Amino acid sequence: SNSCVGIIYKNGIIFASSAKDKTNLESISENYYFALEKNIICIASGNLPDANILLPYLKTFVDEYKFIFQETLPIEKLADYLSDLMHKPTQLIYQRPLGVSFIIGGWDEFKGFQLFKIDPSGNYSGWKATSIGYNNIINQTIIDEFYHKEIDIKDSIGIIT
């Protein structure tokens, strides 16, 4: 599993991901970032094939919303949809077969920049800065220590590195 971080700074959102084992060439070539719309980015940590199963559903949901309502999808609505999608196996077969966590971030005209973390159980929550994956607890501790409301991109990159 890789380590992923998302941080909302003054003028945007920054995402970062690093492979657990940098000597493994296969993990370096894998793509953990997914553009769902021009204003929505999704980053995954965990079992990448599980993420690839869920992505077509997310892209379809984004496209259908845009077609029906002729406006951009609210980021929280997408997080809620993904949460329901991931929680459905828990309700139907009493198992959690999807071993992937997501950070969804983006901008919408309703609430501006937003960041949501969705875990394999289907729980989602909004954050200003968060991490998932390998070394999650250490990364979150660093974020909590150095993140502040008026952070800029330079300080955000400093937290990530």
N, C-alpha and C positions, 0 to 999 in steps of 0.2 A: 504494500500500500504506500502511496505517496503522501506527502505532507502539503496541505493547501491552506492559504491564508487569503482573506478578503478584508480590505480596509476602505472605509469611506473617508476621504479627505475633503478639504474645503471645496474643491472644484471637480470632484469625480470619485471614481472607485479604482483601486488597484488590486490586482489578483496576482498571486505567486504560487508556484507549485514546484516541488523538488522530489526526485525519486529517492526512495529509501536506500537503494543500492546503486550507486552511480557506476559501478563496474559492469552492471547488467545492461548491455546495449539494447536489449528488447524494451526495457522500461524507459530508457531515454527517448526512444522513438515513439512511444505511445502518446496519444493526444488526450489530455484531461480537460481541455478547454473546449467549450461548445458555444457558438453564437446562435441563439435562438431567434433573434430579431436584431435589428440595427442598434437597439437600445437595451438588449438583455443578453447577459453572458452567464453561462453556467459552468461551474468547475466541479469535477468529481474526484473522489478519493475512495479507494477500495477496489472492488472487483469491476474492472472496466467493461467486460462483456455485459454485466447487469446494467451498467449505465447506457450502453448501446441499445439495450432492449427498451429502455424507458424513453430515450431521446425522440424516436419517431412520434410517440404519443404527445410529447411536449410540443414538438414543432407543429403537429396537426392542431393542437389546442390553440397555440398562438395564431396560426393562420386562420382558423375558423373564427376566432374572436375578432380579428382584424376585419375579416370579410363581413361578418354580421353587423358589428357595431361601428365600423369605419373609424376606429380610433385605436391607439396603442393599448395593449393589455396592461392593466395594473400589475406590478411586480408581485404584490401579495396574493393576488388571485392565482397567479402561476404557481407560487409556493404552496398555496392551499390545494391546488389541483394535483401537484406532484406528491404532496403529503397523503392525500386520499388514495392515489394510485399505489403508493408504496405500502400503505396500511391495509389495503384490501386483502392480500393473502393472509395477513394475521387474522382478519375477521372470518375468512372463508375456510381456510385449511389449518388454522392455528399454528402457523409457521411463519418465519421471516426469511424467505428464500433470497431476498435481494440484499447482497452484501456491499452496498455502496452508499456513501453520504454525498450530499451536494451542498454547494454554496451557490445561490442564485443572486445575482446583483444586476442593477440597472437603474434606469431613470424613467419615470413616467410623469405626466403632467399633473397627476393628482397629489403625489407626496414627494416628488423629487427623487434624489438618490436613495436607494434602499438596498439592504443586504439581508438575505435569509439563509439560515442553515437548516437543512433537512437531514435527519439521521435515518438509518435503515428501518427503524420502527415506524416511521411516518410522522414523527413529531417535527414541527418546524417552529422556528422562533426568529424574530427580527434582531439584528445586531448592527452596531456601528463598526465593529471590527471583530473578526472571529477566525477560528481555524478548525480544520478537520483532518483526520488521518493520523499518520505516524507522528509521534511526539506532540499530539494535540494538547495535552495538559501543559507541557513546557511552553509551547508556542502561545497558548492562551494566557499564561502567566506573564510572559513578556509583553504581549499586547496590552493586558490590563495595567501593567506598570508604566508603559510609555505612551499609551494613547491618550489624547486630550481632544476636546471639542474643536479647537481651531487648528488641527494638524494640517500640514501642507504635504505635497507629494514628496519632498526631500526627506522629511521626518518619517513618512510612511515607508519609504524605501529603506530607511535606517532601521525601522522595526523589523522589516522582513529579512534583512541581511543580518 
